[in-house]
């Protein structure tokens, strides 16, 4: 016997575009905050309804084009969601919603 606790099981989630199950850490979380703001959640801890997308550009584009993110979150998705400037901005806004709600 090797002793010690068994290894922890990593949580898995499925990409809304390609439906491939992956470890949660390998996917990007898109969240709809309680106030209705949609953005990327790099921490994975922002409050609200979340959906997961593979980081590959093809999956990101397919999730927007097919409407998979819109269906998963129940709101229209901004076209510039995956733009470079929006990542840090939405993370700050989503976390500030947590304190105000």
N, C-alpha and C positions, 0 to 999 in steps of 0.2 A: 504494500500500500504506500502511496506517495504522501499522504497526509495533506492537510490544508483543505480549504473550501474548493468546490468545483469552480471552473471558470464561469464568469458571468456571461449570460446569453445576450448578444447584441440585438437591440430592437431593429426590426426591418420595416420598411415602408415601400410602397409601390409608386413608381413614376406615373403621373396622371396621363402622360403622353404615350409612352411605350409600354406601360404596365409591367415593367421589369422590377421584381423585388430586389432591393438592395439594402445594405446597412443604412440606418437613418443618417449617419454622419456623411455618407457618400452623396446624399441628395440635398438639393436646395429647398428650403421651406418658404412658401409664399403664404402670407397670412392676411386674413381680413380681420381687422381689429374690431372690438365691440362698437367703435364709433363709425365703422364702415370704411376706414382707410385700408387700401390694399398696398402691400409692399413686401419686399424680401425680408426675411428674418434670419440673419446670419447666426444669431445666438440659439435659435430653436426654442426659445422660451417666451417669446412675446405672447400676450394673451390674445385669444381669438381663434377663429376657424382656420386651420392650416391645410395646405395641399403640398405635395412634394413633386419636384421635377429633377430629372437628371441634369447635371451641369453642362452637358454637351449642347452646342448651339442648335443641333437638329431637333433635340427634344424640346428645348425652350421654344423654338419657332413652331413646332407641331402643337405644343400645348396651347399656344395663343391662336394659331390658325384653325385648329379643330374645335376650339371652344372648351377644351377639357378643364382649364383653370376656371373659366366662367361658370361652368356647371358645378365644379367641386366647391367653389366659394359662394356661389349664388349671387354674384354681383358682376357688373362689367369690369373688365381688366384694362388698366391703362396700357396703351401701345408701347410706351417707353419703360415698361416695368423692369426689363433686364438691362437698361442703360447703365453705363458705368457711374454716372453722377447720382443716380437715384438710390444706389445701394446704401451708402452711408447715411444719406438723408432720411430714407424711410426707416432705417433701423433706429435712428434717434427719435423720430416721430412716434414709432410704435411703442418704444419703451416709455416715452413720456405719457402716452395714453394710459399705460398701466398705473401710473401714479395718480392720474386724475379720475380714473373710473372706480 
